[in-house]
Amino acid sequence: MTPVALPSAGSTPLATISPSAIPTTPPPPEGRVLGSNIVAFNNDTMPLMSSAWVDNGSGQTIGLLGGAATWFTVHDKYDGARARWGNYVAFGGLDPKIEYTNTPAGLKAATIQAATAAIVELYDPNVKLIGKATHTPITVDGHPGHELTIKVEVKVPKLKETYSNVMAAVIDRGDGTADFVVADIAGSTPDWITIWRAKVQEIKIVR
């Protein structure tokens, strides 16, 4: 499955705003793929999995705030037409709607929530999970985090995949916020799992 100045003392009064003016909501923050990195809205970075991975768009909301995603095609035109199936990695800030506290239990709980949201977005609420999730405490750039991995059943006509590996990690930033990274790796390409873990270890958090 990514942010007004006040008048100084003694300045002239503020101009009256016309009642007909409609207040606008600022657009949500966005991450981007820049060079060989995914750059979150908070300027934290994660290296691309490899040069074969391509930009899959900014403004990703799969458990993210101000994130961006990358894509690697595994099966092109598997339906004999235009359907593609591939691997997906997104990185950004943790969605503030997800409860988060910087404790081992809090990191685990946030990772479960974010991973669940990602799986629902990538698949659907009724997707079948295979086995139990694996939980691992991690440290990234000197910051505590938590990794979750789970297999998801895949049943798509004409597609030669039976499951996918979903991996997610929440990493504390040290300022009361966290980063979130999620991957969906086809069962037929397990080598990317090891690479994903290595790239997670290369995430840089701006202090």
BAFI-818724 format. One record per residue (C-alpha): residue number from 1; chain; x, y, z. Coordinates in nm, 3 decimals. Layout:
<nodes>
<node i="NUM" ch="A" X="X" Y="Y" Z="Z"/>
...
</nodes>
This chain:
<nodes>
<node i="1" ch="A" X="0.000" Y="0.000" Z="0.000"/>
<node i="2" ch="A" X="0.464" Y="1.500" Z="0.303"/>
<node i="3" ch="A" X="0.468" Y="2.381" Z="0.576"/>
<node i="4" ch="A" X="0.309" Y="3.466" Z="0.834"/>
<node i="5" ch="A" X="0.462" Y="3.744" Z="0.961"/>
<node i="6" ch="A" X="0.305" Y="3.970" Z="1.230"/>
<node i="7" ch="A" X="0.325" Y="4.349" Z="1.207"/>
<node i="8" ch="A" X="0.578" Y="4.514" Z="1.436"/>
<node i="9" ch="A" X="0.462" Y="4.729" Z="1.726"/>
<node i="10" ch="A" X="0.331" Y="5.069" Z="1.618"/>
<node i="11" ch="A" X="0.272" Y="4.968" Z="1.257"/>
<node i="12" ch="A" X="-0.030" Y="5.081" Z="1.061"/>
<node i="13" ch="A" X="-0.352" Y="4.884" Z="1.109"/>
<node i="14" ch="A" X="-0.400" Y="4.573" Z="0.904"/>
<node i="15" ch="A" X="-0.610" Y="4.610" Z="0.593"/>
<node i="16" ch="A" X="-0.964" Y="4.481" Z="0.619"/>
<node i="17" ch="A" X="-1.018" Y="4.157" Z="0.432"/>
<node i="18" ch="A" X="-1.326" Y="4.142" Z="0.214"/>
<node i="19" ch="A" X="-1.587" Y="3.901" Z="0.356"/>
<node i="20" ch="A" X="-1.618" Y="3.755" Z="0.009"/>
<node i="21" ch="A" X="-1.259" Y="3.632" Z="0.015"/>
<node i="22" ch="A" X="-1.249" Y="3.257" Z="0.057"/>
<node i="23" ch="A" X="-0.969" Y="3.138" Z="0.285"/>
<node i="24" ch="A" X="-0.744" Y="2.885" Z="0.118"/>
<node i="25" ch="A" X="-0.600" Y="2.575" Z="0.277"/>
<node i="26" ch="A" X="-0.225" Y="2.545" Z="0.223"/>
<node i="27" ch="A" X="-0.131" Y="2.242" Z="0.017"/>
<node i="28" ch="A" X="0.007" Y="1.945" Z="0.210"/>
<node i="29" ch="A" X="0.385" Y="1.917" Z="0.222"/>
<node i="30" ch="A" X="0.544" Y="1.698" Z="-0.042"/>
<node i="31" ch="A" X="0.860" Y="1.498" Z="-0.071"/>
<node i="32" ch="A" X="1.046" Y="1.442" Z="-0.396"/>
<node i="33" ch="A" X="1.291" Y="1.218" Z="-0.570"/>
<node i="34" ch="A" X="1.606" Y="1.421" Z="-0.623"/>
<node i="35" ch="A" X="1.906" Y="1.263" Z="-0.791"/>
<node i="36" ch="A" X="1.979" Y="0.936" Z="-0.616"/>
<node i="37" ch="A" X="1.769" Y="1.010" Z="-0.305"/>
<node i="38" ch="A" X="1.413" Y="1.028" Z="-0.186"/>
<node i="39" ch="A" X="1.393" Y="1.359" Z="-0.002"/>
<node i="40" ch="A" X="1.116" Y="1.399" Z="0.255"/>
<node i="41" ch="A" X="0.950" Y="1.736" Z="0.321"/>
<node i="42" ch="A" X="1.163" Y="1.764" Z="0.637"/>
<node i="43" ch="A" X="1.479" Y="1.720" Z="0.425"/>
<node i="44" ch="A" X="1.559" Y="1.375" Z="0.562"/>
<node i="45" ch="A" X="1.689" Y="1.151" Z="0.284"/>
<node i="46" ch="A" X="1.685" Y="0.786" Z="0.184"/>
<node i="47" ch="A" X="1.895" Y="0.653" Z="-0.106"/>
<node i="48" ch="A" X="1.719" Y="0.496" Z="-0.401"/>
<node i="49" ch="A" X="1.726" Y="0.118" Z="-0.409"/>
<node i="50" ch="A" X="1.927" Y="0.135" Z="-0.735"/>
<node i="51" ch="A" X="1.946" Y="0.340" Z="-1.054"/>
<node i="52" ch="A" X="1.687" Y="0.106" Z="-1.207"/>
<node i="53" ch="A" X="1.418" Y="0.242" Z="-0.975"/>
<node i="54" ch="A" X="1.216" Y="0.538" Z="-1.101"/>
<node i="55" ch="A" X="1.024" Y="0.826" Z="-0.948"/>
<node i="56" ch="A" X="0.669" Y="0.714" Z="-0.868"/>
<node i="57" ch="A" X="0.541" Y="1.053" Z="-0.763"/>
<node i="58" ch="A" X="0.543" Y="1.304" Z="-0.481"/>
<node i="59" ch="A" X="0.278" Y="1.374" Z="-0.224"/>
<node i="60" ch="A" X="0.251" Y="1.012" Z="-0.122"/>
<node i="61" ch="A" X="-0.002" Y="0.959" Z="0.158"/>
<node i="62" ch="A" X="0.040" Y="0.589" Z="0.232"/>
<node i="63" ch="A" X="0.103" Y="0.641" Z="0.604"/>
<node i="64" ch="A" X="0.326" Y="0.933" Z="0.512"/>
<node i="65" ch="A" X="0.342" Y="1.307" Z="0.553"/>
<node i="66" ch="A" X="0.533" Y="1.484" Z="0.279"/>
<node i="67" ch="A" X="0.679" Y="1.173" Z="0.123"/>
<node i="68" ch="A" X="0.769" Y="1.046" Z="-0.221"/>
<node i="69" ch="A" X="0.790" Y="0.702" Z="-0.379"/>
<node i="70" ch="A" X="0.991" Y="0.496" Z="-0.624"/>
<node i="71" ch="A" X="0.900" Y="0.202" Z="-0.847"/>
<node i="72" ch="A" X="1.067" Y="-0.097" Z="-1.012"/>
<node i="73" ch="A" X="0.872" Y="-0.295" Z="-1.273"/>
<node i="74" ch="A" X="0.886" Y="-0.671" Z="-1.220"/>
<node i="75" ch="A" X="0.614" Y="-0.784" Z="-1.465"/>
<node i="76" ch="A" X="0.536" Y="-0.560" Z="-1.760"/>
<node i="77" ch="A" X="0.214" Y="-0.620" Z="-1.960"/>
<node i="78" ch="A" X="0.152" Y="-0.942" Z="-1.766"/>
<node i="79" ch="A" X="-0.211" Y="-0.934" Z="-1.880"/>
<node i="80" ch="A" X="-0.112" Y="-0.911" Z="-2.246"/>
<node i="81" ch="A" X="-0.208" Y="-0.544" Z="-2.246"/>
<node i="82" ch="A" X="-0.083" Y="-0.260" Z="-2.028"/>
<node i="83" ch="A" X="-0.094" Y="-0.395" Z="-1.672"/>
<node i="84" ch="A" X="0.224" Y="-0.370" Z="-1.466"/>
<node i="85" ch="A" X="0.325" Y="-0.526" Z="-1.137"/>
<node i="86" ch="A" X="0.632" Y="-0.422" Z="-0.949"/>
<node i="87" ch="A" X="0.812" Y="-0.319" Z="-0.635"/>
<node i="88" ch="A" X="0.737" Y="0.000" Z="-0.447"/>
<node i="89" ch="A" X="0.930" Y="0.200" Z="-0.186"/>
<node i="90" ch="A" X="0.807" Y="0.523" Z="-0.025"/>
<node i="91" ch="A" X="0.971" Y="0.745" Z="0.235"/>
<node i="92" ch="A" X="0.867" Y="1.055" Z="0.427"/>
<node i="93" ch="A" X="0.747" Y="1.181" Z="0.761"/>
<node i="94" ch="A" X="0.509" Y="0.972" Z="0.970"/>
<node i="95" ch="A" X="0.146" Y="1.073" Z="0.919"/>
<node i="96" ch="A" X="0.058" Y="1.288" Z="1.225"/>
<node i="97" ch="A" X="-0.278" Y="1.108" Z="1.247"/>
<node i="98" ch="A" X="-0.086" Y="0.804" Z="1.367"/>
<node i="99" ch="A" X="-0.027" Y="0.801" Z="1.742"/>
<node i="100" ch="A" X="0.342" Y="0.804" Z="1.825"/>
<node i="101" ch="A" X="0.562" Y="0.805" Z="2.132"/>
<node i="102" ch="A" X="0.938" Y="0.756" Z="2.142"/>
<node i="103" ch="A" X="0.948" Y="0.436" Z="2.343"/>
<node i="104" ch="A" X="1.006" Y="0.080" Z="2.219"/>
<node i="105" ch="A" X="0.636" Y="0.005" Z="2.265"/>
<node i="106" ch="A" X="0.536" Y="0.337" Z="2.105"/>
<node i="107" ch="A" X="0.757" Y="0.280" Z="1.802"/>
<node i="108" ch="A" X="0.615" Y="-0.070" Z="1.758"/>
<node i="109" ch="A" X="0.256" Y="0.052" Z="1.788"/>
<node i="110" ch="A" X="0.314" Y="0.334" Z="1.539"/>
<node i="111" ch="A" X="0.477" Y="0.096" Z="1.292"/>
<node i="112" ch="A" X="0.179" Y="-0.141" Z="1.314"/>
<node i="113" ch="A" X="-0.064" Y="0.147" Z="1.252"/>
<node i="114" ch="A" X="0.134" Y="0.291" Z="0.962"/>
<node i="115" ch="A" X="0.196" Y="-0.049" Z="0.802"/>
<node i="116" ch="A" X="-0.174" Y="-0.135" Z="0.830"/>
<node i="117" ch="A" X="-0.269" Y="0.193" Z="0.661"/>
<node i="118" ch="A" X="-0.016" Y="0.127" Z="0.385"/>
<node i="119" ch="A" X="-0.140" Y="-0.228" Z="0.322"/>
<node i="120" ch="A" X="-0.501" Y="-0.108" Z="0.298"/>
<node i="121" ch="A" X="-0.398" Y="0.161" Z="0.048"/>
<node i="122" ch="A" X="-0.178" Y="-0.073" Z="-0.157"/>
<node i="123" ch="A" X="-0.430" Y="-0.359" Z="-0.158"/>
<node i="124" ch="A" X="-0.765" Y="-0.339" Z="0.021"/>
<node i="125" ch="A" X="-0.907" Y="-0.379" Z="0.374"/>
<node i="126" ch="A" X="-0.983" Y="-0.748" Z="0.313"/>
<node i="127" ch="A" X="-0.636" Y="-0.847" Z="0.194"/>
<node i="128" ch="A" X="-0.516" Y="-1.178" Z="0.338"/>
<node i="129" ch="A" X="-0.198" Y="-1.174" Z="0.546"/>
<node i="130" ch="A" X="0.025" Y="-1.482" Z="0.540"/>
<node i="131" ch="A" X="0.166" Y="-1.589" Z="0.876"/>
<node i="132" ch="A" X="0.257" Y="-1.347" Z="1.152"/>
<node i="133" ch="A" X="0.439" Y="-1.017" Z="1.128"/>
<node i="134" ch="A" X="0.804" Y="-1.006" Z="1.231"/>
<node i="135" ch="A" X="0.905" Y="-0.718" Z="1.457"/>
<node i="136" ch="A" X="1.262" Y="-0.592" Z="1.495"/>
<node i="137" ch="A" X="1.396" Y="-0.292" Z="1.691"/>
<node i="138" ch="A" X="1.641" Y="-0.099" Z="1.471"/>
<node i="139" ch="A" X="1.875" Y="0.199" Z="1.496"/>
<node i="140" ch="A" X="1.908" Y="0.437" Z="1.200"/>
<node i="141" ch="A" X="2.154" Y="0.727" Z="1.192"/>
<node i="142" ch="A" X="2.177" Y="0.700" Z="1.570"/>
<node i="143" ch="A" X="1.798" Y="0.715" Z="1.612"/>
<node i="144" ch="A" X="1.577" Y="0.436" Z="1.751"/>
<node i="145" ch="A" X="1.323" Y="0.274" Z="1.522"/>
<node i="146" ch="A" X="1.111" Y="-0.033" Z="1.465"/>
<node i="147" ch="A" X="1.077" Y="-0.260" Z="1.160"/>
<node i="148" ch="A" X="0.778" Y="-0.474" Z="1.068"/>
<node i="149" ch="A" X="0.764" Y="-0.735" Z="0.791"/>
<node i="150" ch="A" X="0.463" Y="-0.935" Z="0.674"/>
<node i="151" ch="A" X="0.367" Y="-1.140" Z="0.369"/>
<node i="152" ch="A" X="0.052" Y="-1.045" Z="0.178"/>
<node i="153" ch="A" X="-0.138" Y="-1.287" Z="-0.044"/>
<node i="154" ch="A" X="-0.156" Y="-1.192" Z="-0.412"/>
<node i="155" ch="A" X="-0.424" Y="-1.332" Z="-0.641"/>
<node i="156" ch="A" X="-0.434" Y="-1.146" Z="-0.970"/>
<node i="157" ch="A" X="-0.540" Y="-1.312" Z="-1.297"/>
<node i="158" ch="A" X="-0.247" Y="-1.389" Z="-1.529"/>
<node i="159" ch="A" X="0.006" Y="-1.259" Z="-1.274"/>
<node i="160" ch="A" X="0.278" Y="-1.506" Z="-1.175"/>
<node i="161" ch="A" X="0.300" Y="-1.391" Z="-0.814"/>
<node i="162" ch="A" X="0.137" Y="-1.555" Z="-0.514"/>
<node i="163" ch="A" X="0.252" Y="-1.317" Z="-0.240"/>
<node i="164" ch="A" X="0.429" Y="-0.993" Z="-0.173"/>
<node i="165" ch="A" X="0.657" Y="-0.881" Z="0.111"/>
<node i="166" ch="A" X="0.547" Y="-0.564" Z="0.286"/>
<node i="167" ch="A" X="0.810" Y="-0.402" Z="0.506"/>
<node i="168" ch="A" X="0.772" Y="-0.089" Z="0.711"/>
<node i="169" ch="A" X="0.977" Y="0.106" Z="0.961"/>
<node i="170" ch="A" X="0.916" Y="0.405" Z="1.186"/>
<node i="171" ch="A" X="1.224" Y="0.602" Z="1.295"/>
<node i="172" ch="A" X="1.226" Y="0.861" Z="1.573"/>
<node i="173" ch="A" X="1.370" Y="1.197" Z="1.465"/>
<node i="174" ch="A" X="1.450" Y="1.321" Z="1.815"/>
<node i="175" ch="A" X="1.214" Y="1.619" Z="1.800"/>
<node i="176" ch="A" X="0.881" Y="1.455" Z="1.877"/>
<node i="177" ch="A" X="0.824" Y="1.349" Z="1.515"/>
<node i="178" ch="A" X="0.918" Y="1.039" Z="1.318"/>
<node i="179" ch="A" X="0.995" Y="0.921" Z="0.966"/>
<node i="180" ch="A" X="0.819" Y="0.632" Z="0.794"/>
<node i="181" ch="A" X="0.947" Y="0.409" Z="0.517"/>
<node i="182" ch="A" X="0.746" Y="0.134" Z="0.350"/>
<node i="183" ch="A" X="0.823" Y="-0.122" Z="0.081"/>
<node i="184" ch="A" X="0.615" Y="-0.369" Z="-0.117"/>
<node i="185" ch="A" X="0.846" Y="-0.630" Z="-0.272"/>
<node i="186" ch="A" X="0.719" Y="-0.904" Z="-0.502"/>
<node i="187" ch="A" X="0.769" Y="-1.257" Z="-0.373"/>
<node i="188" ch="A" X="0.971" Y="-1.346" Z="-0.684"/>
<node i="189" ch="A" X="1.234" Y="-1.077" Z="-0.611"/>
<node i="190" ch="A" X="1.347" Y="-1.146" Z="-0.251"/>
<node i="191" ch="A" X="1.695" Y="-0.998" Z="-0.307"/>
<node i="192" ch="A" X="1.541" Y="-0.651" Z="-0.285"/>
<node i="193" ch="A" X="1.451" Y="-0.716" Z="0.079"/>
<node i="194" ch="A" X="1.815" Y="-0.717" Z="0.186"/>
<node i="195" ch="A" X="1.882" Y="-0.410" Z="-0.026"/>
<node i="196" ch="A" X="1.586" Y="-0.228" Z="0.132"/>
<node i="197" ch="A" X="1.721" Y="-0.295" Z="0.481"/>
<node i="198" ch="A" X="2.062" Y="-0.165" Z="0.375"/>
<node i="199" ch="A" X="1.909" Y="0.153" Z="0.231"/>
<node i="200" ch="A" X="1.704" Y="0.208" Z="0.548"/>
<node i="201" ch="A" X="2.032" Y="0.204" Z="0.737"/>
<node i="202" ch="A" X="2.155" Y="0.482" Z="0.506"/>
<node i="203" ch="A" X="1.867" Y="0.718" Z="0.588"/>
<node i="204" ch="A" X="2.000" Y="1.055" Z="0.700"/>
<node i="205" ch="A" X="1.803" Y="1.257" Z="0.956"/>
<node i="206" ch="A" X="1.852" Y="1.632" Z="0.952"/>
<node i="207" ch="A" X="1.907" Y="1.759" Z="1.305"/>
</nodes>
